[in-house]
Amino acid sequence: MTRPFGTSRIRRVVAGLAALGLAWAAVLAFVGGIDVQAFGLSFTTNEPRRPLYVGLALWGLLVWMEGAAVWRARLTRLAMAIPGVAVAATLAVAVTAFATAYATTSASASDSYGYVSQADLWIAGDLTIDQPWVAEVPWPAARATFSPLGYRPLNDDEGTTFVPTYAPGLPLLMAGAKLVAGQGAMFLVVPISAGILVLATFVLARRLAGEPAGIVASWLMAVSPAMLFMSVWPMSDVPAAAAAAVMFVGLTGSGIGAAALGGAGAAWLILIRPNLVCLLLPAVAWYGVEFLRAPRGEGGRVSRRAIVFGSIAAAGAIAVAIINWRLYGSPTTSGYSGLGEMFDRTHVLPNLGRFATWLFTSHGLLPFAGLIALLVASRAIWPFEAGRRFRPFALAGVVIVVGFYAAYLVFDEWWYLRFLLPAFPLVAVGSAAAMTAVARGGRAIVTLAVVAVVMGSGVLQIRFAARRGAPDAWSGEQRYAGAGRLVREAVPEGSVVLALRHSGSLRYYGGRMTLRFDLLDPAWLDQAVAWFEARGVRTYLLVQDYELPEFRNRFAGQRAEARLDQSELLEYEGPSVISLFDLTEPRPAGVKVRVVPESYEGLRAMLPVPMAPFLTAGAGRSGAVRR
């Protein structure tokens, strides 16, 4: 059949322009934009949608010129020539490389500091921190004020011991990495987990819906904005998702080895996120149904797999129970005291609305197609028996994760989709099964449209993650290490620094004792400064620019608050301004505030420093207090 503009030269030109448009869109999605000025001219491009749409339109024109069947055959040959595992491995390496390059290698704020500092405690062999002087402090809730973010006092009323609040799974992995390869290796745990998550998603989807579905699922997992954003933070979300994916891979496999792998994934999932022990319910039900379905004489094999899986998974649960008992006094008590107060049925509808909105704005419609696919028991969507058997259990896993966090606290940022990441591999499998079903059952042009939708959606998801700061998070978080180093140079040993978000990182990088000003009674600021001064301890305040109004409002009317303008010593200028104040005495007249611009030099994976002695007289081992 004769096609218009059918000469080979015209087709090559159209193909080249289509490739250029798609490549340009991919570049912009990854690098976030290009701004070039030369010879008095300015060239700026930062929006991948236009080249993406132009590239797809030109590709559509080329398909029309040459025939959809021709292009379908080409893509089929290409897919057969390149093993799916190679594609998935390439995506896993790319994700790991991205997360490593842009990792926030800083023990910052609450979560990051909590995990990183706990890893050091595991290496030291003692998870408790003793601060004996707290028994002498006169203000209300004194023990809480000396608990940095990520830590809390033990439940006893008069003790001076402080313990981590976070689960041990991620810190244990970080501790092992640090013992093997040093401080920087701690921050490779999450990037490597991201790669494992992509590979495990591929294996699961290939097993349940075929090799093309595996490729699509690994692509959807690799470009997920929630996963990309969290892959650069030393936090537990991506490792928990990777552990869950490995558990599902082991569940759906055959043989004792697969069961052991699934049990190991379940054990680490429980160690990382103990609350997700509820994900073992679909696993137990799966083995029960498999036992009932097994042909005569085969039930023993299923039972052995279930025993291996359950034994290894139980080891994780037992380890968590022992740690809880040693730290918090009960196997069922976690570091989050008052956790039950964070859950309420009134949170469910607001959170479900937020989750759906955030998922649509960041990931598009494909995850919703995946959820629908998990609801439908169709041979067209699930051509493999394994997929049809496991589908309801996958759906149950998604419901459990979403239901649990729907009752949790209500947040206002899209990246709190991070809580749902353990369910993302299952949703990606459903999306891939749905897309490949449409591609298989439709005409050639439908197959090509599916390819365009999946690839184009991925480019837009990458762009969303880039625009929401995934490649830039490191620059903001390094300020915690920089501020700690600066305080160590500017603040004498034996001093105390009032802080909130820096209450942990100042101990880690500055070696100075901190006090949580957000937990200090509003009437006690001046009295606390006087109490420290009477013991030869100078008092400082370190706040970020957005924390200063909070401090002023809390302590309005106190002398130390009223003279903040005369007590500022220095400003640390980076993505935000961090100010250091001397609350013990005002700045001498005529002395200007020192301004220190952020250089980022030497801040990547900066080593911690020992804690300086604090109130050592009559305080037992307080001079050797750890962070």
C-alpha positions in Angstrom: 0.0 0.0 0.0 1.4 3.4 -1.0 1.9 5.8 1.8 2.1 9.6 1.5 5.6 11.0 2.0 6.8 7.5 1.7 10.3 8.0 0.4 13.0 6.6 2.6 14.7 10.0 3.0 11.6 11.6 4.4 11.0 8.7 6.7 14.6 9.0 8.0 14.1 12.7 8.7 10.9 12.1 10.6 12.5 9.3 12.5 15.5 11.5 13.4 13.3 14.3 14.6 11.1 12.0 16.6 14.2 10.4 18.3 15.6 13.9 18.9 12.3 15.1 20.5 12.0 12.0 22.8 15.7 12.1 23.7 15.4 15.9 24.5 12.4 15.2 26.7 14.3 12.5 28.6 17.3 14.8 29.1 15.2 17.6 30.5 13.3 15.2 32.7 16.6 14.0 34.3 18.7 17.3 34.4 15.8 19.6 35.2 16.5 22.2 32.5 19.2 23.9 30.4 20.1 27.5 30.4 22.8 28.6 28.0 24.0 32.2 27.3 26.5 32.8 24.5 27.2 35.7 22.1 24.6 37.9 23.7 21.9 35.3 23.2 20.1 33.3 25.9 18.7 29.8 25.3 16.5 28.3 28.0 14.6 25.0 28.0 13.3 23.3 31.1 9.9 21.8 30.2 10.0 18.2 28.8 6.3 18.1 27.9 6.7 19.9 24.6 9.5 17.9 23.1 7.9 14.7 24.5 4.6 15.5 22.8 6.3 16.5 19.6 8.4 13.4 19.6 5.4 11.2 20.1 3.5 13.0 17.4 6.3 12.5 14.9 6.6 8.9 15.9 2.9 8.6 15.3 3.4 10.1 11.9 6.2 7.6 11.1 3.9 4.8 12.2 1.2 6.0 9.9 3.8 6.3 7.0 5.2 2.8 7.5 2.3 0.9 9.0 1.5 0.0 12.6 2.1 -3.7 11.9 5.6 -3.0 10.7 6.4 -1.1 13.9 4.8 -3.7 16.1 6.9 -6.4 14.5 10.0 -4.2 15.1 9.3 -3.7 18.7 8.6 -7.4 19.1 11.9 -8.4 17.6 13.7 -5.8 19.8 12.0 -7.2 22.9 13.0 -10.7 22.0 16.5 -9.7 21.3 17.0 -8.0 24.7 16.4 -10.2 27.7 13.9 -8.6 30.2 16.3 -9.2 33.1 18.9 -7.1 31.3 16.4 -4.2 31.0 15.4 -4.5 34.6 19.1 -4.7 35.7 19.9 -1.6 33.7 17.0 0.2 35.3 18.1 -1.0 38.8 21.7 0.2 38.2 20.4 3.6 36.9 18.2 4.1 40.0 21.0 3.1 42.3 23.4 5.4 40.5 20.9 8.3 40.7 20.3 7.7 44.4 24.0 7.5 45.2 24.9 10.6 43.3 22.2 12.7 44.9 22.1 11.1 48.3 21.6 13.3 51.4 24.6 12.0 53.3 23.8 13.9 56.5 22.4 12.9 59.9 19.8 15.6 59.6 16.6 16.6 61.5 14.7 13.7 63.0 14.5 10.6 60.8 17.9 10.8 59.2 19.7 11.6 62.5 17.7 8.9 64.3 18.7 6.1 61.9 22.3 7.2 61.4 23.1 7.8 65.1 21.4 4.5 66.1 23.7 2.7 63.7 26.7 4.0 65.6 25.1 2.8 68.9 24.7 -0.7 67.4 28.4 -0.6 66.5 29.2 0.5 70.1 27.1 -2.4 71.4 24.8 -0.3 73.6 21.6 1.4 72.6 21.1 3.3 75.8 22.4 6.9 76.5 22.9 7.9 80.1 22.7 11.6 81.0 23.0 11.7 84.8 22.8 15.4 85.3 19.2 15.4 84.2 18.2 14.2 87.7 19.4 17.6 89.0 17.6 19.8 86.4 14.7 21.8 88.1 12.4 22.7 85.2 9.3 20.6 84.3 9.7 17.7 81.9 13.5 18.1 82.1 14.2 14.6 80.8 12.2 15.3 77.6 14.1 18.5 77.0 17.4 16.6 76.8 16.0 14.1 74.3 17.2 15.0 70.8 14.9 14.2 67.9 14.7 10.5 67.3 15.2 9.6 71.0 13.1 9.6 74.2 13.6 8.9 77.9 12.8 5.5 79.2 9.4 5.1 80.8 10.6 5.1 84.4 10.0 8.4 86.2 13.4 9.0 87.8 15.8 7.4 85.4 18.3 9.3 83.3 18.6 6.9 80.4 17.5 7.7 76.9 16.8 5.3 74.0 16.1 5.5 70.2 12.5 5.7 69.0 13.1 4.2 65.6 12.9 0.5 64.6 16.3 -1.3 64.4 16.2 -2.7 60.8 17.7 0.2 58.8 20.2 1.1 61.5 21.4 -2.5 61.6 22.0 -2.4 57.9 23.8 0.9 58.1 25.9 -0.4 61.0 27.0 -3.4 58.9 27.8 -1.2 55.9 29.9 1.2 58.1 31.8 -1.7 59.6 32.7 -3.0 56.2 33.3 0.2 54.2 33.2 3.2 56.5 31.0 6.2 57.1 30.0 6.8 53.5 28.8 3.2 53.1 25.9 3.9 55.5 24.4 6.1 52.9 24.5 3.4 50.2 22.0 1.2 52.0 19.0 3.1 50.6 20.3 3.5 47.0 21.1 -0.3 46.9 17.7 -1.0 48.3 16.1 1.0 45.5 17.9 -1.2 42.9 16.8 -4.3 44.7 13.2 -3.0 44.7 13.3 -2.5 40.9 14.7 -6.0 40.3 12.3 -7.7 42.7 9.4 -5.9 41.0 10.5 -7.3 37.7 10.8 -10.8 38.9 7.4 -10.7 40.6 5.6 -9.3 37.5 7.4 -11.7 35.1 6.3 -14.6 37.3 2.7 -13.4 37.6 2.0 -11.9 34.1 4.9 -12.6 31.8 8.2 -11.1 30.6 6.7 -8.0 29.0 4.8 -7.2 32.2 8.0 -7.6 34.1 9.8 -5.0 32.0 6.8 -2.6 32.3 6.6 -3.1 36.0 10.3 -2.5 36.6 10.1 0.6 34.5 7.1 1.9 36.5 8.9 1.2 39.7 12.1 2.9 38.6 10.4 6.1 37.5 8.0 6.3 40.5 8.4 9.9 41.9 7.7 8.7 45.5 10.4 6.0 45.2 12.9 8.4 43.5 12.3 11.1 46.0 12.8 8.8 49.0 15.8 7.0 47.5 18.1 9.9 48.3 17.2 10.0 52.0 18.7 7.7 54.7 15.2 6.7 55.8 13.4 3.4 56.0 10.7 3.8 53.3 12.6 2.4 50.3 14.3 -0.4 52.3 10.9 -1.4 53.6 9.5 -1.5 50.1 12.4 -3.6 48.9 12.0 -6.1 51.8 8.3 -6.4 51.0 9.0 -7.0 47.3 11.5 -9.7 48.1 9.0 -11.3 50.5 6.4 -11.4 47.7 9.0 -12.8 45.2 9.8 -15.6 47.7 6.1 -16.3 48.4 5.3 -16.8 44.7 8.4 -19.0 44.0 8.7 -22.7 44.3 11.1 -24.7 46.5 12.6 -24.3 49.9 15.1 -21.6 48.6 12.3 -19.3 47.5 10.5 -19.8 50.8 13.7 -18.9 52.7 14.1 -15.8 50.5 10.6 -14.8 51.2 11.1 -15.4 55.0 14.2 -13.2 54.9 12.4 -10.4 53.2 9.6 -10.7 55.8 12.0 -10.7 58.7 13.8 -7.6 57.5 10.4 -5.9 56.7 9.4 -6.5 60.4 12.7 -5.2 61.6 12.5 -2.1 59.5 8.7 -1.4 59.9 7.4 -3.6 62.8 3.8 -2.3 62.2 3.9 -4.0 58.8 3.9 -7.4 60.5 0.2 -7.3 59.4 1.5 -8.0 55.8 2.2 -11.5 57.0 -1.6 -12.2 57.0 -1.8 -12.5 53.2 1.4 -14.7 53.3 -0.2 -17.1 55.9 -3.4 -17.2 53.9 -1.5 -17.8 50.6 0.2 -20.9 52.1 -3.0 -22.1 53.5 -4.8 -21.9 50.2 -1.9 -23.4 48.4 -2.0 -26.3 50.8 -5.7 -26.9 50.1 -5.2 -26.6 46.4 -2.2 -29.0 46.3 -2.7 -32.3 44.6 -2.7 -35.5 46.7 0.8 -36.0 48.1 2.0 -32.5 47.3 0.7 -30.9 50.5 3.9 -31.8 52.4 6.0 -29.7 50.1 3.7 -26.7 50.6 3.9 -27.3 54.4 7.7 -27.4 54.3 7.9 -24.1 52.4 5.4 -22.5 54.9 7.5 -23.7 57.8 10.7 -22.4 56.4 9.1 -19.0 55.5 7.4 -18.7 58.9 10.5 -19.7 60.9 12.7 -17.1 59.3 10.0 -14.4 59.4 9.3 -15.2 63.0 13.0 -14.6 63.8 12.5 -11.0 62.7 9.5 -10.7 64.9 11.3 -12.3 67.9 14.3 -10.0 67.4 12.0 -6.9 67.5 10.2 -8.2 70.6 13.5 -8.8 72.4 14.8 -5.3 71.5 11.5 -3.7 72.6 11.6 -5.6 75.8 15.2 -4.5 76.6 14.6 -0.9 75.6 11.0 -0.2 76.5 10.1 -2.8 79.0 7.6 -4.8 77.0 7.9 -6.9 73.8 4.8 -5.1 72.4 5.9 -1.5 73.2 7.7 0.4 70.5 9.8 3.5 70.7 6.8 5.6 69.6 5.2 6.2 73.0 1.6 7.1 72.6 1.5 5.5 69.1 -2.2 4.6 69.5 -3.0 8.3 69.8 -1.7 8.9 66.3 -4.4 6.6 64.8 -8.0 7.6 64.5 -10.8 6.6 62.2 -11.5 10.2 61.5 -8.2 10.3 59.6 -9.3 7.7 57.1 -11.3 9.7 54.6 -9.0 12.8 54.6 -6.0 10.5 54.1 -7.6 8.4 51.3 -8.5 11.6 49.5 -4.9 12.9 49.8 -3.4 9.6 48.8 -5.6 9.5 45.7 -4.8 13.1 44.7 -1.1 12.8 45.3 -1.0 9.5 43.4 -2.7 11.0 40.4 -0.7 14.2 40.3 2.6 12.5 40.7 2.1 9.1 38.9 -0.8 9.7 36.6 -3.6 7.1 35.9 -1.5 4.0 35.5 -1.5 3.1 39.3 -5.3 3.3 39.3 -5.3 0.9 36.3 -3.1 -1.4 38.4 -5.6 -1.3 41.3 -8.4 -2.1 38.9 -6.4 -5.0 37.5 -5.9 -6.4 41.0 -9.7 -6.4 41.4 -10.4 -8.3 38.2 -10.0 -12.0 37.9 -9.5 -12.1 34.2 -7.4 -14.5 32.0 -6.9 -11.6 29.6 -5.1 -9.6 32.3 -3.6 -12.5 34.2 -2.7 -15.1 31.5 -0.6 -17.1 34.0 -2.2 -19.3 36.6 0.3 -18.1 39.2 -1.0 -14.5 38.6 -4.6 -15.5 38.9 -3.9 -17.4 42.1 -1.8 -14.7 43.8 -4.0 -11.7 42.6 -6.4 -11.6 45.6 -3.5 -11.9 48.0 -1.7 -9.0 46.3 -4.9 -7.0 46.5 -5.1 -7.8 50.2 -1.5 -6.6 50.7 -2.3 -3.3 49.1 -5.5 -2.9 51.2 -3.6 -3.6 54.4 -0.8 -1.1 53.7 -3.2 1.7 52.5 -5.7 0.9 55.3 -3.1 1.1 58.0 -1.7 4.4 57.0 -5.1 5.9 56.1 -5.8 5.8 59.9 -2.5 7.4 60.7 -1.8 11.1 61.1 -2.9 13.5 58.3 -0.1 15.2 56.4 -0.1 17.8 53.7 2.9 16.9 51.5 2.8 14.6 48.5 5.9 12.7 49.5 4.0 11.2 52.4 3.1 8.6 49.7 6.3 7.2 51.1 4.3 5.3 53.7 2.6 3.4 50.9 5.8 2.3 49.1 5.7 -1.3 50.4 2.5 -1.7 48.3 3.9 -0.1 45.2 5.5 -3.3 43.8 2.1 -4.9 43.8 0.4 -1.9 42.2 3.2 -1.8 39.5 2.5 -5.5 38.8 -1.2 -4.8 38.4 -0.5 -1.8 36.1 1.9 -3.8 34.0 -0.5 -6.7 33.7 -3.3 -4.3 32.6 -1.1 -2.5 30.0 0.3 -5.7 28.5 -3.2 -7.2 28.3 -4.4 -4.2 26.3 -1.3 -4.5 24.0 -1.8 -8.2 23.5 -5.5 -8.0 22.7 -5.6 -4.9 20.5 -4.6 -4.1 17.0 -1.0 -3.1 16.2 -1.8 0.6 16.6 -3.1 -0.1 20.1 0.1 -1.9 21.0 2.1 1.1 19.9 -0.2 3.5 21.8 0.4 1.5 25.0 4.2 1.7 24.5 3.8 5.5 24.0 1.7 5.9 27.1 4.0 3.8 29.3 7.2 5.5 28.2 5.7 9.0 28.1 4.2 8.6 31.5 7.6 7.5 32.8 9.3 10.6 31.5 6.7 12.9 33.1 7.0 11.0 36.4 10.8 11.6 36.3 10.2 15.2 35.6 7.8 15.5 38.6 10.4 14.0 40.9 13.0 16.4 39.6 10.8 19.4 40.0 9.8 18.4 43.5 13.5 18.4 44.6 14.7 14.8 44.4 18.1 15.8 42.9 18.4 18.9 45.1 17.6 17.5 48.6 21.2 16.9 49.4 22.1 20.6 49.2 19.5 21.5 51.8 20.3 18.7 54.2 24.1 19.3 54.2 23.5 22.4 56.3 23.1 20.2 59.3 26.6 18.9 59.0 27.9 22.4 58.1 26.1 24.0 61.1 27.5 21.3 63.4 31.0 21.9 62.2 30.6 25.7 62.7 29.1 25.3 66.2 32.0 23.0 67.2 34.4 25.8 66.2 32.4 28.7 67.7 31.0 27.2 71.0 33.3 26.2 73.9 33.2 22.7 75.2 30.9 22.2 78.1 28.3 24.5 76.7 24.7 23.7 75.9 22.8 24.7 72.8 19.1 25.2 72.6 17.8 23.8 69.3 14.9 21.9 67.6 15.7 20.4 64.2 19.4 20.6 64.9 19.0 19.0 68.4 20.5 15.7 67.2 22.8 16.8 64.4 24.6 19.2 66.7 25.5 16.3 69.0 26.6 14.2 66.0 28.7 16.8 64.1 29.3 19.4 66.8 29.9 17.3 69.9 27.9 19.8 72.0 25.0 19.1 74.4 21.6 20.2 73.1 18.3 21.0 74.7 15.0 20.9 72.9 13.6 24.5 73.2 10.2 23.3 71.9 9.8 21.1 75.0 11.2 23.7 77.5 8.4 25.3 79.6 7.8 28.8 78.2 8.2 30.4 81.7 11.6 28.7 82.2 14.0 30.2 79.6 15.6 32.8 81.8 15.7 30.5 84.8 17.3 27.7 82.7 20.0 30.1 81.4 20.7 31.2 85.0 20.8 27.6 86.2 23.4 26.7 83.6 25.4 29.9 84.2 25.6 29.1 88.0 27.3 25.9 87.0 29.7 27.4 84.6 27.8 26.4 81.5 27.2 28.9 78.7 23.9 28.7 76.9 23.5 29.2 73.1 20.6 29.0 70.7 20.8 27.6 67.1 17.8 28.1 64.9 16.9 28.1 61.2 15.2 31.2 59.9 11.8 29.6 60.0 12.3 28.4 63.6 13.1 31.8 65.0 9.5 33.1 65.1 8.5 29.9 66.9 11.2 30.5 69.5 10.2 34.2 70.0 6.5 33.4 70.3 7.1 30.6 72.8 9.4 32.7 75.1 7.9 36.2 74.5 8.6 38.4 77.5 11.6 36.5 78.7 14.8 38.6 79.0 16.9 36.2 76.8 14.2 36.4 74.1 14.0 40.2 74.3 17.7 40.7 73.6 18.1 38.3 70.7 19.0 41.2 68.4 22.0 41.9 70.7 23.1 38.3 71.2 23.4 37.0 67.6 27.0 35.8 67.0 26.9 34.4 63.4 24.7 33.5 60.4 25.3 30.5 58.3 24.0 31.2 54.8 22.9 28.3 52.7 19.5 27.2 51.3 18.2 28.7 54.6 19.8 31.0 57.1 20.9 29.4 60.4 21.7 31.8 63.3 23.7 31.2 66.5 22.9 33.3 69.5 24.7 33.6 72.9 21.9 33.6 75.5 24.3 33.9 78.5 25.4 37.5 77.7 24.8 39.9 74.8 27.3 40.5 72.0 29.9 43.2 72.8 29.0 46.6 71.4 30.5 47.3 68.0 31.0 43.6 67.2 29.3 42.7 63.9 27.5 39.4 63.3 29.8 37.0 61.5 28.3 35.8 58.2 29.5 32.4 56.9 28.5 31.4 53.4 27.9 27.7 52.7 30.7 26.2 50.6 29.6 22.5 50.9 33.3 21.6 51.2 34.0 18.5 53.1 30.4 17.9 54.2 29.6 14.8 52.2 29.3 11.8 54.6 31.1 13.9 57.3 32.4 11.8 60.2 30.8 12.3 63.7 32.8 13.8 66.5 32.9 12.7 70.2 30.6 14.4 72.6 32.4 17.0 74.7 32.2 16.6 78.5 29.1 18.2 80.1 28.4 18.8 83.7 30.9 16.2 84.7 31.2 17.1 88.4 29.5 14.5 90.4 27.8 13.2 87.3 29.2 9.7 87.0 30.1 8.8 83.4 28.4 11.9 81.9 31.7 13.1 80.6 31.7 10.2 78.2 28.2 10.6 77.0 27.5 9.3 73.6 25.2 11.0 71.1 
